[in-house]
Amino acid sequence: MKVAQWDFTGYHVITLGEPHISVRCLCVVNERVWCAYRNQVYIVVPETLATEVVTLGCDLTLLLAVL
């Protein structure tokens, strides 16, 4: 298993929304970076910096299906 680490020297800035609202947490899931922003989870592909958006509501079935 490959051990990955954050690289603080070669960072990228990805705008997910309004600049005065911060990303609440980051988590690595299946080689993707999950970012919690407001009521949405952005899934970032590190190799391409492409993003997918999952909007959260009362039902977490969609979120669990992505896992």
Chimera marker file (.cmm) of the C-alpha trace (Angstrom):
<marker_set name="trace">
<marker id="1" x="0.000" y="0.000" z="0.000" r="1" g="1" b="0" radius="0.5"/>
<marker id="2" x="1.352" y="3.399" z="-0.991" r="1" g="1" b="0" radius="0.5"/>
<marker id="3" x="1.630" y="5.892" z="1.848" r="1" g="1" b="0" radius="0.5"/>
<marker id="4" x="0.673" y="9.413" z="0.760" r="1" g="1" b="0" radius="0.5"/>
<marker id="5" x="1.476" y="12.667" z="2.476" r="1" g="1" b="0" radius="0.5"/>
<marker id="6" x="0.346" y="16.254" z="2.042" r="1" g="1" b="0" radius="0.5"/>
<marker id="7" x="2.789" y="18.272" z="-0.090" r="1" g="1" b="0" radius="0.5"/>
<marker id="8" x="2.909" y="21.816" z="1.276" r="1" g="1" b="0" radius="0.5"/>
<marker id="9" x="5.451" y="23.009" z="-1.316" r="1" g="1" b="0" radius="0.5"/>
<marker id="10" x="3.444" y="22.289" z="-4.483" r="1" g="1" b="0" radius="0.5"/>
<marker id="11" x="-0.097" y="23.248" z="-3.560" r="1" g="1" b="0" radius="0.5"/>
<marker id="12" x="-3.066" y="24.107" z="-5.796" r="1" g="1" b="0" radius="0.5"/>
<marker id="13" x="-5.973" y="26.452" z="-5.103" r="1" g="1" b="0" radius="0.5"/>
<marker id="14" x="-9.428" y="25.200" z="-6.068" r="1" g="1" b="0" radius="0.5"/>
<marker id="15" x="-12.373" y="27.574" z="-5.658" r="1" g="1" b="0" radius="0.5"/>
<marker id="16" x="-15.449" y="25.731" z="-4.412" r="1" g="1" b="0" radius="0.5"/>
<marker id="17" x="-17.649" y="28.708" z="-3.592" r="1" g="1" b="0" radius="0.5"/>
<marker id="18" x="-17.678" y="32.079" z="-1.918" r="1" g="1" b="0" radius="0.5"/>
<marker id="19" x="-14.269" y="33.060" z="-0.516" r="1" g="1" b="0" radius="0.5"/>
<marker id="20" x="-15.607" y="34.146" z="2.892" r="1" g="1" b="0" radius="0.5"/>
<marker id="21" x="-16.956" y="30.630" z="3.649" r="1" g="1" b="0" radius="0.5"/>
<marker id="22" x="-14.236" y="28.104" z="4.416" r="1" g="1" b="0" radius="0.5"/>
<marker id="23" x="-13.984" y="24.403" z="3.726" r="1" g="1" b="0" radius="0.5"/>
<marker id="24" x="-14.774" y="22.664" z="7.023" r="1" g="1" b="0" radius="0.5"/>
<marker id="25" x="-12.803" y="19.453" z="6.620" r="1" g="1" b="0" radius="0.5"/>
<marker id="26" x="-10.822" y="17.350" z="4.167" r="1" g="1" b="0" radius="0.5"/>
<marker id="27" x="-10.640" y="13.572" z="4.051" r="1" g="1" b="0" radius="0.5"/>
<marker id="28" x="-8.998" y="11.099" z="1.689" r="1" g="1" b="0" radius="0.5"/>
<marker id="29" x="-11.444" y="8.392" z="0.498" r="1" g="1" b="0" radius="0.5"/>
<marker id="30" x="-10.437" y="5.854" z="-2.151" r="1" g="1" b="0" radius="0.5"/>
<marker id="31" x="-7.657" y="8.061" z="-3.569" r="1" g="1" b="0" radius="0.5"/>
<marker id="32" x="-9.984" y="11.077" z="-3.777" r="1" g="1" b="0" radius="0.5"/>
<marker id="33" x="-10.063" y="14.151" z="-1.537" r="1" g="1" b="0" radius="0.5"/>
<marker id="34" x="-13.482" y="14.847" z="-0.029" r="1" g="1" b="0" radius="0.5"/>
<marker id="35" x="-14.085" y="18.479" z="0.961" r="1" g="1" b="0" radius="0.5"/>
<marker id="36" x="-17.028" y="19.542" z="3.128" r="1" g="1" b="0" radius="0.5"/>
<marker id="37" x="-18.324" y="22.958" z="2.064" r="1" g="1" b="0" radius="0.5"/>
<marker id="38" x="-21.673" y="24.213" z="3.385" r="1" g="1" b="0" radius="0.5"/>
<marker id="39" x="-24.248" y="21.463" z="2.696" r="1" g="1" b="0" radius="0.5"/>
<marker id="40" x="-22.215" y="19.883" z="-0.079" r="1" g="1" b="0" radius="0.5"/>
<marker id="41" x="-19.323" y="17.474" z="-0.383" r="1" g="1" b="0" radius="0.5"/>
<marker id="42" x="-16.890" y="18.140" z="-3.204" r="1" g="1" b="0" radius="0.5"/>
<marker id="43" x="-14.924" y="15.126" z="-4.377" r="1" g="1" b="0" radius="0.5"/>
<marker id="44" x="-11.607" y="16.147" z="-5.926" r="1" g="1" b="0" radius="0.5"/>
<marker id="45" x="-9.510" y="13.900" z="-8.158" r="1" g="1" b="0" radius="0.5"/>
<marker id="46" x="-5.921" y="14.842" z="-7.211" r="1" g="1" b="0" radius="0.5"/>
<marker id="47" x="-4.353" y="13.884" z="-10.546" r="1" g="1" b="0" radius="0.5"/>
<marker id="48" x="-6.639" y="16.109" z="-12.651" r="1" g="1" b="0" radius="0.5"/>
<marker id="49" x="-8.119" y="18.494" z="-10.022" r="1" g="1" b="0" radius="0.5"/>
<marker id="50" x="-11.564" y="17.667" z="-11.446" r="1" g="1" b="0" radius="0.5"/>
<marker id="51" x="-14.433" y="17.980" z="-8.956" r="1" g="1" b="0" radius="0.5"/>
<marker id="52" x="-17.768" y="16.256" z="-8.400" r="1" g="1" b="0" radius="0.5"/>
<marker id="53" x="-20.455" y="17.699" z="-6.124" r="1" g="1" b="0" radius="0.5"/>
<marker id="54" x="-22.718" y="15.724" z="-3.788" r="1" g="1" b="0" radius="0.5"/>
<marker id="55" x="-25.494" y="17.807" z="-2.225" r="1" g="1" b="0" radius="0.5"/>
<marker id="56" x="-26.497" y="16.581" z="1.195" r="1" g="1" b="0" radius="0.5"/>
<marker id="57" x="-30.021" y="16.513" z="2.457" r="1" g="1" b="0" radius="0.5"/>
<marker id="58" x="-31.797" y="14.504" z="5.092" r="1" g="1" b="0" radius="0.5"/>
<marker id="59" x="-31.170" y="11.234" z="3.232" r="1" g="1" b="0" radius="0.5"/>
<marker id="60" x="-27.543" y="10.075" z="3.131" r="1" g="1" b="0" radius="0.5"/>
<marker id="61" x="-28.270" y="7.193" z="0.749" r="1" g="1" b="0" radius="0.5"/>
<marker id="62" x="-26.678" y="9.020" z="-2.188" r="1" g="1" b="0" radius="0.5"/>
<marker id="63" x="-23.549" y="9.792" z="-0.192" r="1" g="1" b="0" radius="0.5"/>
<marker id="64" x="-23.215" y="6.185" z="0.959" r="1" g="1" b="0" radius="0.5"/>
<marker id="65" x="-23.688" y="4.952" z="-2.621" r="1" g="1" b="0" radius="0.5"/>
<marker id="66" x="-20.667" y="7.025" z="-3.692" r="1" g="1" b="0" radius="0.5"/>
<marker id="67" x="-18.511" y="5.274" z="-1.105" r="1" g="1" b="0" radius="0.5"/>
<link id1="1" id2="2" r="1" g="1" b="0" radius="0.2"/>
<link id1="2" id2="3" r="1" g="1" b="0" radius="0.2"/>
<link id1="3" id2="4" r="1" g="1" b="0" radius="0.2"/>
<link id1="4" id2="5" r="1" g="1" b="0" radius="0.2"/>
<link id1="5" id2="6" r="1" g="1" b="0" radius="0.2"/>
<link id1="6" id2="7" r="1" g="1" b="0" radius="0.2"/>
<link id1="7" id2="8" r="1" g="1" b="0" radius="0.2"/>
<link id1="8" id2="9" r="1" g="1" b="0" radius="0.2"/>
<link id1="9" id2="10" r="1" g="1" b="0" radius="0.2"/>
<link id1="10" id2="11" r="1" g="1" b="0" radius="0.2"/>
<link id1="11" id2="12" r="1" g="1" b="0" radius="0.2"/>
<link id1="12" id2="13" r="1" g="1" b="0" radius="0.2"/>
<link id1="13" id2="14" r="1" g="1" b="0" radius="0.2"/>
<link id1="14" id2="15" r="1" g="1" b="0" radius="0.2"/>
<link id1="15" id2="16" r="1" g="1" b="0" radius="0.2"/>
<link id1="16" id2="17" r="1" g="1" b="0" radius="0.2"/>
<link id1="17" id2="18" r="1" g="1" b="0" radius="0.2"/>
<link id1="18" id2="19" r="1" g="1" b="0" radius="0.2"/>
<link id1="19" id2="20" r="1" g="1" b="0" radius="0.2"/>
<link id1="20" id2="21" r="1" g="1" b="0" radius="0.2"/>
<link id1="21" id2="22" r="1" g="1" b="0" radius="0.2"/>
<link id1="22" id2="23" r="1" g="1" b="0" radius="0.2"/>
<link id1="23" id2="24" r="1" g="1" b="0" radius="0.2"/>
<link id1="24" id2="25" r="1" g="1" b="0" radius="0.2"/>
<link id1="25" id2="26" r="1" g="1" b="0" radius="0.2"/>
<link id1="26" id2="27" r="1" g="1" b="0" radius="0.2"/>
<link id1="27" id2="28" r="1" g="1" b="0" radius="0.2"/>
<link id1="28" id2="29" r="1" g="1" b="0" radius="0.2"/>
<link id1="29" id2="30" r="1" g="1" b="0" radius="0.2"/>
<link id1="30" id2="31" r="1" g="1" b="0" radius="0.2"/>
<link id1="31" id2="32" r="1" g="1" b="0" radius="0.2"/>
<link id1="32" id2="33" r="1" g="1" b="0" radius="0.2"/>
<link id1="33" id2="34" r="1" g="1" b="0" radius="0.2"/>
<link id1="34" id2="35" r="1" g="1" b="0" radius="0.2"/>
<link id1="35" id2="36" r="1" g="1" b="0" radius="0.2"/>
<link id1="36" id2="37" r="1" g="1" b="0" radius="0.2"/>
<link id1="37" id2="38" r="1" g="1" b="0" radius="0.2"/>
<link id1="38" id2="39" r="1" g="1" b="0" radius="0.2"/>
<link id1="39" id2="40" r="1" g="1" b="0" radius="0.2"/>
<link id1="40" id2="41" r="1" g="1" b="0" radius="0.2"/>
<link id1="41" id2="42" r="1" g="1" b="0" radius="0.2"/>
<link id1="42" id2="43" r="1" g="1" b="0" radius="0.2"/>
<link id1="43" id2="44" r="1" g="1" b="0" radius="0.2"/>
<link id1="44" id2="45" r="1" g="1" b="0" radius="0.2"/>
<link id1="45" id2="46" r="1" g="1" b="0" radius="0.2"/>
<link id1="46" id2="47" r="1" g="1" b="0" radius="0.2"/>
<link id1="47" id2="48" r="1" g="1" b="0" radius="0.2"/>
<link id1="48" id2="49" r="1" g="1" b="0" radius="0.2"/>
<link id1="49" id2="50" r="1" g="1" b="0" radius="0.2"/>
<link id1="50" id2="51" r="1" g="1" b="0" radius="0.2"/>
<link id1="51" id2="52" r="1" g="1" b="0" radius="0.2"/>
<link id1="52" id2="53" r="1" g="1" b="0" radius="0.2"/>
<link id1="53" id2="54" r="1" g="1" b="0" radius="0.2"/>
<link id1="54" id2="55" r="1" g="1" b="0" radius="0.2"/>
<link id1="55" id2="56" r="1" g="1" b="0" radius="0.2"/>
<link id1="56" id2="57" r="1" g="1" b="0" radius="0.2"/>
<link id1="57" id2="58" r="1" g="1" b="0" radius="0.2"/>
<link id1="58" id2="59" r="1" g="1" b="0" radius="0.2"/>
<link id1="59" id2="60" r="1" g="1" b="0" radius="0.2"/>
<link id1="60" id2="61" r="1" g="1" b="0" radius="0.2"/>
<link id1="61" id2="62" r="1" g="1" b="0" radius="0.2"/>
<link id1="62" id2="63" r="1" g="1" b="0" radius="0.2"/>
<link id1="63" id2="64" r="1" g="1" b="0" radius="0.2"/>
<link id1="64" id2="65" r="1" g="1" b="0" radius="0.2"/>
<link id1="65" id2="66" r="1" g="1" b="0" radius="0.2"/>
<link id1="66" id2="67" r="1" g="1" b="0" radius="0.2"/>
</marker_set>
